[in-house]
Amino acid sequence: MSRKIFTSLLVCLSLACAFSAWQLWRPYDPSASGPAYRIERVSVLNDHSYYWLSIFLKPLDDNSSLVPPHARLAIENDPLLEPADMFRENKDRGFILKYWVDEQQMQNASHLVFSDGLLRVKNDGSFSLPSGQSRVFRQPSWNP
């Protein structure tokens, strides 16, 4: 009887590991098309009633451009936001774009707007983090 239970637990553990690996390595937004970049991950830091969004972009091809892409953050019912800071990440040949977003704006869907298309950053829905905490997202569905 214990061998049967052990086998069942081993199968369940294997399935859980496979699901976790799939969540970690799948693309941030598989439906994205257009821009020459993809979102690798988004880091969110709560700073009182505002949030720092750090969007990690990686080029789709081997083009290692030294010029950061011109991307603005579009949030429903708000004007386009320019990045507060941007810099090159040498390790991954990508760029990090930082945006300063208030708490009300975080409740809506958001996209990065490029000259040649859009990338989805966050799906619509409520979002909150305790002050001073941060979280990294690898997909546009943010459920804390």
Backbone bond lengths (Angstrom), bond angles and torsions (degrees), N, CA, C in turn:
res aa  C-N    CA-C-N  psi(-1)  N-CA   C-N-CA  omega(-1)  CA-C   N-CA-C  phi
1 M - - - 1.460 - - 1.531 111.65 -
2 S 1.312 118.34 -40.48 1.454 120.83 -178.27 1.529 111.48 -68.42
3 R 1.332 118.11 -29.42 1.467 120.72 177.75 1.533 110.57 -66.89
4 K 1.323 117.22 -36.95 1.456 122.20 178.41 1.534 110.31 -66.44
5 I 1.306 117.32 -41.87 1.470 122.20 178.87 1.531 109.46 -65.87
6 F 1.322 116.41 -43.41 1.464 121.01 179.43 1.527 110.53 -61.02
7 T 1.311 118.06 -43.30 1.452 122.55 179.20 1.529 110.64 -63.49
8 S 1.312 116.78 -42.75 1.466 121.00 178.68 1.528 111.06 -63.62
9 L 1.313 116.86 -43.09 1.466 120.48 178.58 1.529 111.02 -64.85
10 L 1.306 117.32 -38.19 1.456 121.38 178.56 1.528 111.63 -65.24
11 V 1.318 117.18 -39.61 1.462 121.61 177.05 1.532 110.07 -64.87
12 C 1.319 117.09 -45.22 1.474 121.20 179.19 1.532 111.01 -62.30
13 L 1.329 116.61 -41.67 1.462 120.58 178.54 1.527 110.66 -64.16
14 S 1.305 117.85 -40.66 1.466 121.85 178.34 1.525 110.97 -62.86
15 L 1.324 117.61 -43.32 1.461 121.23 178.03 1.527 111.62 -63.63
16 A 1.330 117.20 -40.97 1.464 121.39 179.11 1.526 110.63 -64.92
17 C 1.328 117.46 -40.19 1.471 121.07 177.99 1.526 111.04 -65.92
18 A 1.317 116.98 -41.18 1.467 120.47 179.17 1.530 110.52 -64.05
19 F 1.324 118.12 -42.13 1.466 121.67 178.62 1.532 110.44 -64.21
20 S 1.331 117.31 -42.37 1.468 120.79 179.63 1.525 110.92 -63.13
21 A 1.315 116.92 -41.95 1.468 120.55 178.68 1.525 110.68 -64.10
22 W 1.324 117.16 -40.71 1.455 120.63 178.47 1.524 110.56 -62.92
23 Q 1.329 118.79 -42.68 1.467 122.48 178.89 1.532 111.34 -62.17
24 L 1.330 116.70 -36.92 1.448 121.05 -176.96 1.524 112.51 -74.41
25 W 1.324 118.85 -38.18 1.455 121.92 -172.10 1.516 115.24 -101.59
26 R 1.303 119.07 -2.67 1.463 118.63 179.64 1.522 109.78 -75.13
27 P 1.326 117.70 157.49 1.475 120.28 -179.43 1.526 111.17 -64.85
28 Y 1.337 115.94 152.60 1.466 120.94 -179.47 1.525 110.48 -59.25
29 D 1.313 117.37 -50.31 1.464 122.10 178.52 1.526 107.77 -136.01
30 P 1.340 118.07 95.68 1.463 119.82 -175.63 1.522 114.16 -65.55
31 S 1.322 119.42 -16.24 1.466 121.23 -178.45 1.528 112.51 -89.72
32 A 1.328 117.94 1.48 1.461 121.63 -176.60 1.521 111.22 -67.41
33 S 1.329 114.69 140.34 1.461 120.23 174.68 1.519 108.18 -150.61
34 G 1.304 116.26 154.22 1.452 120.09 176.34 1.508 113.44 113.50
35 P 1.343 119.02 -82.62 1.462 119.83 -173.76 1.532 112.69 -63.40
36 A 1.315 115.32 159.22 1.461 121.54 -179.80 1.522 111.67 -84.05
37 Y 1.322 117.05 14.15 1.462 122.36 -179.47 1.523 109.64 -127.84
38 R 1.314 114.71 161.51 1.465 120.51 170.95 1.520 107.74 -132.66
39 I 1.321 115.65 153.38 1.462 119.93 177.94 1.520 107.41 -82.90
40 E 1.311 115.36 123.67 1.464 121.77 177.78 1.527 110.30 -81.81
41 R 1.337 115.43 -46.79 1.467 121.63 178.94 1.528 108.20 -167.16
42 V 1.329 115.27 164.95 1.464 121.44 177.12 1.517 107.76 -129.46
43 S 1.308 115.63 126.64 1.460 121.55 177.13 1.527 108.10 -103.95
44 V 1.323 116.44 132.07 1.464 121.62 -178.80 1.529 108.50 -120.25
45 L 1.326 117.05 127.22 1.461 122.99 178.32 1.519 108.59 -122.56
46 N 1.326 117.08 124.09 1.462 121.76 178.39 1.518 108.72 -84.87
47 D 1.335 116.17 123.43 1.456 122.78 178.08 1.530 107.34 -122.97
48 H 1.317 116.38 83.88 1.463 125.08 -174.76 1.527 109.76 63.71
49 S 1.313 120.37 -113.93 1.465 119.75 -178.24 1.536 112.10 -100.69
50 Y 1.322 116.60 13.26 1.459 121.84 176.86 1.523 109.91 -122.78
51 Y 1.327 115.15 163.64 1.461 121.06 179.42 1.523 109.75 -128.27
52 W 1.320 115.94 141.36 1.457 122.18 168.34 1.512 107.48 -95.89
53 L 1.324 117.06 119.92 1.457 122.01 173.56 1.520 107.40 -101.30
54 S 1.309 117.21 118.43 1.466 122.40 175.09 1.518 106.93 -108.44
55 I 1.316 115.63 111.22 1.469 121.49 -175.90 1.526 108.21 -103.67
56 F 1.322 116.31 118.24 1.457 123.05 -178.50 1.522 108.57 -92.73
57 L 1.332 116.24 112.24 1.468 122.23 -179.83 1.520 109.84 -103.86
58 K 1.317 114.80 142.28 1.461 120.81 177.03 1.519 108.17 -129.49
59 P 1.348 118.41 137.63 1.473 119.79 179.34 1.525 111.03 -68.07
60 L 1.330 115.92 146.84 1.462 120.38 179.96 1.519 112.33 -75.13
61 D 1.327 117.20 -27.99 1.465 119.52 -179.97 1.532 108.93 -112.53
62 D 1.300 116.44 -171.71 1.458 120.81 -178.87 1.517 112.98 -84.14
63 N 1.308 116.58 11.37 1.455 120.91 178.21 1.525 108.70 -68.57
64 S 1.295 117.25 116.01 1.466 120.78 -179.30 1.521 109.67 -104.46
65 S 1.314 116.15 66.16 1.459 122.54 -178.91 1.527 110.07 -64.11
66 L 1.316 115.91 141.99 1.455 120.94 177.93 1.523 111.84 -89.82
67 V 1.322 116.18 -8.98 1.463 121.17 -178.07 1.526 108.82 -96.37
68 P 1.329 117.55 124.52 1.461 118.46 178.66 1.523 111.51 -67.70
69 P 1.312 117.31 149.81 1.466 119.74 179.87 1.528 110.70 -70.00
70 H 1.320 115.43 147.81 1.468 119.25 174.17 1.524 107.60 -85.49
71 A 1.314 115.99 103.26 1.464 121.46 -178.55 1.520 108.92 -131.24
72 R 1.321 115.00 132.33 1.459 120.72 177.06 1.511 108.36 -113.79
73 L 1.316 116.44 151.08 1.455 122.06 -178.64 1.524 109.27 -92.29
74 A 1.330 115.99 122.09 1.468 121.65 178.15 1.520 108.35 -103.31
75 I 1.317 115.61 121.86 1.459 122.61 176.62 1.520 106.62 -120.04
76 E 1.333 116.09 135.74 1.472 120.48 -177.05 1.524 111.62 -49.54
77 N 1.335 116.18 135.59 1.471 124.99 175.75 1.525 114.26 64.27
78 D 1.329 118.54 17.72 1.462 122.31 179.00 1.530 109.28 -132.01
79 P 1.330 117.21 155.68 1.476 119.15 175.75 1.531 110.53 -68.33
80 L 1.322 115.66 159.97 1.465 120.68 178.82 1.525 110.21 -63.87
81 L 1.324 116.60 140.06 1.459 122.21 179.59 1.522 110.40 -104.05
82 E 1.322 115.28 131.84 1.459 120.90 173.00 1.535 108.09 -82.04
83 P 1.326 118.12 152.46 1.473 119.32 178.37 1.527 111.18 -63.95
84 A 1.325 116.22 139.85 1.456 121.13 175.64 1.528 109.77 -76.92
85 D 1.320 116.54 -27.70 1.456 121.82 179.28 1.519 108.29 -156.97
86 M 1.310 117.36 150.23 1.458 121.39 174.85 1.514 108.78 -151.42
87 F 1.308 115.50 141.80 1.444 119.40 176.94 1.518 110.69 -154.46
88 R 1.308 114.98 163.72 1.461 122.71 -177.84 1.520 109.05 -87.03
89 E 1.314 115.15 136.33 1.469 121.42 175.42 1.528 106.51 -101.65
90 N 1.303 116.99 104.60 1.463 121.35 -173.58 1.522 112.89 -66.53
91 K 1.309 117.09 -31.54 1.462 119.87 -176.06 1.525 112.05 -62.00
92 D 1.323 117.84 -44.88 1.469 121.96 -176.35 1.528 113.23 -106.06
93 R 1.351 118.78 7.81 1.462 122.68 -177.54 1.527 111.82 58.84
94 G 1.300 117.46 27.19 1.453 120.75 -178.57 1.516 111.96 -114.89
95 F 1.322 115.02 -166.05 1.457 122.13 -179.63 1.516 109.57 -132.22
96 I 1.313 115.22 152.59 1.464 121.63 174.70 1.526 106.75 -118.52
97 L 1.321 115.86 121.95 1.454 122.20 176.25 1.523 107.78 -108.85
98 K 1.337 116.81 129.56 1.466 120.75 -178.54 1.529 109.40 -113.13
99 Y 1.313 114.53 133.88 1.462 121.55 179.85 1.525 108.89 -125.91
100 W 1.313 116.23 143.72 1.459 124.93 179.08 1.530 106.77 -104.61
101 V 1.337 117.35 110.62 1.464 122.18 -170.99 1.527 108.95 -124.62
102 D 1.333 116.79 137.31 1.463 118.63 179.29 1.536 111.34 -82.44
103 E 1.304 115.00 168.36 1.471 121.48 -173.32 1.528 112.43 -61.84
104 Q 1.324 117.49 -38.11 1.460 121.03 -179.75 1.530 111.37 -65.94
105 Q 1.324 117.05 -39.34 1.459 120.60 179.86 1.527 112.08 -66.44
106 M 1.320 117.16 -26.80 1.472 120.76 -178.24 1.529 112.43 -70.08
107 Q 1.315 118.22 -10.80 1.461 121.21 -179.18 1.528 112.09 -83.82
108 N 1.326 117.84 -9.47 1.463 122.69 -176.13 1.529 111.29 -108.46
109 A 1.311 114.98 164.90 1.464 121.00 175.66 1.527 109.26 -69.21
110 S 1.332 116.36 152.21 1.462 120.07 178.77 1.525 110.41 -141.46
111 H 1.344 114.44 152.27 1.466 122.92 -179.34 1.518 108.81 -138.63
112 L 1.321 115.86 151.72 1.460 120.90 168.10 1.519 107.13 -90.91
113 V 1.315 116.60 129.34 1.455 121.74 -178.56 1.527 108.50 -105.06
114 F 1.327 115.63 119.43 1.466 123.54 175.26 1.521 107.88 -108.15
115 S 1.316 117.32 171.56 1.458 120.22 177.40 1.528 111.07 -68.13
116 D 1.339 117.55 -23.80 1.465 120.54 -176.51 1.531 114.10 -116.66
117 G 1.320 118.34 17.92 1.458 119.12 176.12 1.521 113.31 155.04
118 L 1.334 114.72 -170.71 1.462 123.12 -177.26 1.520 110.61 -123.92
119 L 1.326 116.23 152.57 1.459 122.69 168.01 1.524 107.63 -128.31
120 R 1.307 116.26 129.85 1.465 120.46 179.99 1.523 109.85 -75.76
121 V 1.339 116.43 128.66 1.460 122.31 178.51 1.522 109.94 -98.46
122 K 1.328 116.27 -49.94 1.463 120.74 -175.98 1.517 109.47 -142.50
123 N 1.328 115.82 136.79 1.461 121.06 172.74 1.520 109.25 -75.42
124 D 1.320 115.65 162.12 1.454 121.24 177.90 1.523 110.07 -65.11
125 G 1.315 116.66 144.65 1.460 121.04 177.30 1.512 111.03 145.02
126 S 1.317 115.24 158.01 1.459 119.52 -177.25 1.523 110.51 -69.14
127 F 1.325 114.36 152.18 1.458 120.69 -178.65 1.515 109.08 -152.27
128 S 1.312 116.44 138.63 1.463 120.66 173.38 1.527 109.20 -156.89
129 L 1.316 114.43 151.46 1.459 123.39 174.65 1.518 107.12 -136.38
130 P 1.323 118.52 145.30 1.462 119.43 173.71 1.527 111.08 -61.51
131 S 1.323 117.04 149.39 1.455 122.31 -177.43 1.529 111.29 -58.24
132 G 1.318 115.56 134.16 1.456 121.42 178.84 1.521 114.75 86.93
133 Q 1.316 118.14 -6.94 1.464 120.30 -179.69 1.519 110.74 -96.15
134 S 1.327 115.20 157.46 1.456 120.57 177.96 1.519 109.59 -132.25
135 R 1.318 114.75 162.43 1.460 120.73 179.68 1.523 108.60 -152.22
136 V 1.325 116.31 145.70 1.455 122.24 178.30 1.519 108.67 -109.75
137 F 1.336 116.03 132.13 1.459 121.82 179.97 1.514 109.49 -115.35
138 R 1.307 115.98 141.13 1.463 121.90 179.16 1.520 111.65 -116.50
139 Q 1.338 116.10 12.51 1.469 121.77 176.27 1.528 107.59 -155.21
140 P 1.345 117.99 160.58 1.468 119.69 -175.51 1.528 115.06 -76.29
141 S 1.305 119.12 -7.00 1.464 121.77 176.46 1.527 108.05 -89.63
142 W 1.323 115.90 105.30 1.460 120.98 -176.39 1.515 109.48 -100.18
143 N 1.295 116.77 104.26 1.463 122.24 177.54 1.519 108.66 -121.90
144 P 1.340 117.37 96.97 1.470 118.96 -177.67 1.496 115.19 -70.83
